[in-house]
Amino acid sequence: PGMTGSPLIFPCTRESSAGPWRARAGATAGLLLLSLWTLGCGDVFRPIAQPIPLPSPNPAAVHFVAAVSANGGSDNGTVSRIDVSGDSLLSTVPTGLAPVHGALTPNGAKIYVANAGEDTVSANLVAGTTPPTTISLPQLCDSAGCAPSQPVFVGSTDNARMYSANFGNGTISVINTSSDVVVGTVAVDPTFAATPEPRPNRLAQPVALAETPDGTKLYSANRGTGTVTSISTVDNTVVKVISVGSSPLWVAARADGARMYVLDASGAIYVIDTSSDTVLSSSASAATGANFIFYDKVLNRLYVTNPLTSKVNIFSAATDPPQPLTGSPVVIAVAPSSSCSSPLLPTSVNVLGDGTRAYVASYQRDPSGTVCTQASVLNSGTNQVTKAVALSQSSELAQTGCAQARFRVFVASSGGGTNANFKVYVSQCDSGSVAIIDTFAENTGADPHAADVVMGTVNAPLSSFPGNPLPPPQNPVFLLAGP
């Protein structure tokens, strides 16, 4: 499904089955990473952003969005914090090698980034540009040697703790956010538990986490073993290992914490009752190739993107199993002004804070190597696409690793409300930029415009790749919206 410029573990979203995942995760993973390590042209880190404004931004919004960008396999990536009010860069700080995913503490005070290329998690205070705290994850060894941690996902609903899913050794790291020290290591398969540290489990492959809103339980989707591990956050013990589909990819919590929704590569959605940790149903499906599930807490809905079918499935989460809504699945058509001719591949979806519209980020990749990106607007009342917004056109560069990114394009919605308009941000790995869409119409002022128009683009910091006259930007692989 669709996470990073590093080809360590994740395929391009064009691949829909579990097979290509395992192929890359196997013998070729190290070789591919080694090839990327040789592509840099020295440690050239220049945190320069080049905002490209179109109409002037709406000053009402007061939130921020953070973009995680990769910089090949031999140089540190970055986290860029974008001010929603000015559509400009607030700060840029380095991460580790091959960053793939990021998360904020619930209070928005700190950003944590999983660095798959060096077995670390970076921690940064949101307010400031000080160097990150680099949190080394424990190295686990057995008779076969030492397994890399390969963190691929971070998340938490508790300000005091951050959790890291470690794809390489089958564990979850528990990080104390006050000291930024690992205070616990949990094997997702309890048969690998040991003292003082678990034994490495190279087959489990945890890829996504979700925590109940009350912070009492953490759930890990383990792609390699077709299981979900329920973990008590009180004492970091495994409550239960739950069998689901052959390749679970993503997990999302319902707003009341009573249900977890697990998306499998087959498209099946497994509903887990969190009180008993049992599977209630798996009959809801978004078809083989589904790669991402988003829970809308306002309307109690699930949105699932499927790059193989070029569709988005929408389900009501009010029942078990979730029921498809009228109009679902929704075909995501190519934007009329797109210059690409290949099939459209939707890879992520997000919903405005008021639930009125959903935004789908998609891309096309032509045989020539041209990559076109777009955002499609879904009306939540009719479940129909009301607009397709063409974004960037760029050339695919093998050195960037965008073809192996979990999210070649990703979409996030800023905070908003009565006095602060929502904006939508789309990270575009190949073009090295984040597109900014104003979701509200502006009828007065110097720049009147319709709703859902591109207001500008913010480039990622310059990379270490060779370029003439300047290196190209780094490659955004993930977005997260601040409170």
Disulfide bonds with the S-S distance in Angstrom:
Cys141-Cys146 1.81
Cys340-Cys372 2.00
Cys402-Cys429 2.04
